[in-house]
Amino acid sequence: MERLNWDDVRLFLALAREGTLLGAAHRLGVGVATISRRIERIERAMGVPLFLRHQQGHDLTDQGAALLPRAEAVELAVLELNRDAQAEMEVRGLVRLASIESLIAPVVLPALAPLLAENPGLDVEINYAPDMVNLHRHDADMALRLVAPDGGNLMVRRLAMIRFGLYGPADGSRPQRHVIWPQRTSFDIGRNWSRALGAEQAGQLMLNTLETQLAAVQQGIGIGILPHFMARRAGLSLLAEALPDGGLMERPIFLVTHAELARSRRIRAVSDALAEGLLGFREALEHA
């Protein structure tokens, strides 16, 4: 009995259900001689005859019939074990991501699409807000940021650099008005770039999203500082790639996760997918 294993149970069940060595061999994909030899070994190991042999095939003995429900229970347990193991391989649960607005459509969604297709139990909530979310308060599980956190129990990965340029309409004209960010602390870097490029000496249109700034430049309302990848896709005219002092207009992209959640399977899966997506998009982000 101590030598009985799952393969022995499979052989026993196959022969009990098929009634012939040939049928059992076909069911399991092994040779007839192998089935016969293994059944004899099982009977010797258990010390009881399991089958009656006759010309038409094999019938269960009383001892074999008594053991059949036990063998079927083992089969069911193994099937449930495999199903539970498969479920554990799936990524399940909710992941809340705070993202940089401009990266959601071109990077985040394509990066997550295969992961979501493979894991129907995974839910992802993507939010954009101009102000930085507080991961310590669990406003989100992870965030794509342009500013590294000051500290705290966070895991930070720097993945790419996003570069900007001063752009005008596609027709090559250069309106006098500047399209800039509103007066808000979270927009200070972009406003400082615009100021360095002469925005204070011109009329201004202040908009708080990149999509609306892009639309304003496209429509010839003004010139504005935009990510190269967005402006290039819109066919806009590059007016300046650097500040007057020669400095590049660029921001690092960080993926930040609360350290307590980093070992979670769902968090790790989404984090890895985002990192791979950003690394694959890095050339588009960094070059005009």
Buried (B, 14 or more C-beta within 10 A) or exposed (E): EEEBEEEBBBBBBBBBEBBBBEBBBBBBEBEBEBBBEBBEEBBEBBEBEBBEEEEEBBEBBEBBEEBBEEBBEBBEEEEEEEEEEEEEEBBBBEBBBBBBBBBBEBBBBEBBEEBBEEBEEBEBEBEBEEEBBEBEEEBBBBBBBBEEBEEEEBBBEEBBEBBBBBBBBBEEEEBEBBBBBEEEEBBEBBBBBBEBBBBEEBEBBBBEEBEEBBBBBBEBBBBBBBBBBBBBEBEBBBBBBBBEEEEEBBBEBBBBBBEBBBEBBBBBBBBEBBBBBBEEBBEBBBEE
